[in-house]
Amino acid sequence: MDESRLDLKKQLEAALFAAGRKMPVEELARLCRTTPLTVQQQLQQLKAEYEAKDSSLQLLEESDGWKLTVREQFSPVVQKIVPETELTKSVIETLAVIAWKAPVLQSGVIKVRTNKAYDHIAALEKSGFITREKHGRSHMIKLTDRFFRYFDVKTPEEVKEKFGGISEEPVKVSQPPEGQQ
């Protein structure tokens, strides 16, 4: 294998690891002083290498960039070290309800998760995990390919396994004592 290609692959891996976030191919190309096409080819090879060695890490390609991340089954260990994720706990809980019931009417999600879920749904749509289309007086919410890649699931049945145990009961919100708002 060509020494410069190996070196580039290591540079890309280091950049993605250090960034800890999704990075566009163009940005990686600028950092590594090469072309976006070369970066794309090297990232595809690196992704295949991670998959071949059954690593705890995975390289994810999304429409607007690449990300080095931990496979879902290792997230409980990592969460003890890094409690912050891209999504807040309450947004992830709303996503779990959506994933469990998908496709689902937005009004059904709101019934389970309360009015705060409107903001969660907007955040999930912005981050590309769901899509919404008008359906009567509500919206039909569907999971996107990004959701399936991010959570490393391929079928709705796998989603049910990962997001099992979702309560059908609306969330009870306690009111603060009077004068403490």
N, C-alpha and C positions, 0 to 999 in steps of 0.2 A: 504494500500500500504506500502511496506517495506520502512522504514525510510532512509536506505542507498541508495536505488534506487532514491528516491525523491531528496536526497542530491546530488547524482551524476548528475541527470538531471539539477539541478540548477547550478552545477559547469560547466557543458558543456555550458549551456546558457550564463553564465557569461564569460566564455572563448571566445566564439564566438562573443559576444557583444564587449568585450574589444579588441579583435584582429581586428575587422572591415575588415576582409579578409577571404577568403576561407582557411579552415584548414583541413589537412588530418586526417583521423580517427586515424592513428598511433600516430600522434603528440598529439591529444586530449587524447588518452589512456595514453601516457607517463605523460602528465600534471596531469591527474586525477588518476594516479596509478591504472589502471585497464586494462582489455583486449580490444583489438579492437572490438571483437564481442559484448561485453557488451556496449561499446560506441555506436556502430551501432544500437543496439536495443533501447537504450535510446533516441538516436537522432530521430529514426523513431517515437517513442511515442511523443516526444516533437513536431515534425513536425505535427503530427495529432492533438495535442492540439492547436497549433497555427491556424490550419485550422478550427477546431471545434468552436473556439471562434471568428472567423472572425476578427482576429487581423490585425493591419496595418503592422505588421511584418510577415515575412515568413521565414521558414527554407528551404533552397535549398540544395538538394543533387546533386553533380556533380560527374563525374567519379573519380576525384582525391581529393574530399573533400566535406566539408559542409560549408555553409555560412549563417549567419543571416543577412537579408536585409529587406529593406522597400518595400512594395508592390508598383507596378508601379503607381497606381492612387494617391499615396501620395508623389511621387518624386518631384512634383513642390514645395511643402512646404519644403521638406528636402533640395532641391537644393539651396534655399535661405540661408540655414545655412552652408551646405557643398557643395561648388561649384565644388570640384574635384570629378570626378568619375573614374572608372577604365579605361575608354576610353575617349580620347579627343573629343571635340565637332566636329572637322572635321572628325574623324574616325566614330563617331556616325552618322554623316550626310551621309557618304559613306555607312554605314550599313543600313541606312534608304532606300537608293536607291536600295541596294541589296534586302532588305526585300520586298519592294514594287513590284519589278519586278521578284523575284525569281520563278523558277530558271532562271538565267541570264548569258549571256556570259560576261566574264571579259572585253572584248573589248567594250561592251555596257556601262558598268559602267565607264570605262575610258573616253568614249565619253562625258558622263554627268559630271563626277567629275574631269576631267583632269588627267595628268600623276602622280600627287601626290597620286592618289588613289591606285597606285601600292603598296606603303608603307602601306596604310590603309588596303588594302586587306590582305597583309602579316600579319599585326598585328591581324586582325580579325580571320584569319586562325589559327595563333599561340594561340590565346585565346580561340579557340574552337567554335566560333559563326558560322563559315562557313566551308565548304569543297570545294575543287577545284579538278576537274579532267580534263585532257587534252581533248579538243574538237576542232579538226581541228588545226588551228593556234592560237587558244585562249584557254581559260579554261571555263568550265561550273561551275558556282558558285551556291551552294545550302546552305540553312539554316540547321543548326544542331539541335538536340534535346536540346542542351544547350541553344541555342538562344530562343527556345520556352519556356523553363523553366525560364530563366533569365527574360524575358519580360512578363512572365505569360500570354502567348497566346497559344491557342490550334489549331487554324485553320488559313489557309492563309487569310480568310476573316477578322479575328480579326487583323491580321497583317496590312491589308489594312486600317482598322479603326485607329490603333495606329500610323501608319506611313503615313497617308494621306497627300496630298498636296505636294508631291515631284515634283519638276520642271523637265521637260524634256529638258530644255535648258542647254547647257554646261555652266559651271561656268566661269564667266569673271574674269580674273586675271589682275589687273592693274599693269603696269610696274612702278617702282620707277623712279623719274626724273634722268636724266643722271648725273653720278657722285655720286649718293647716294646709290649705291649697296653695 
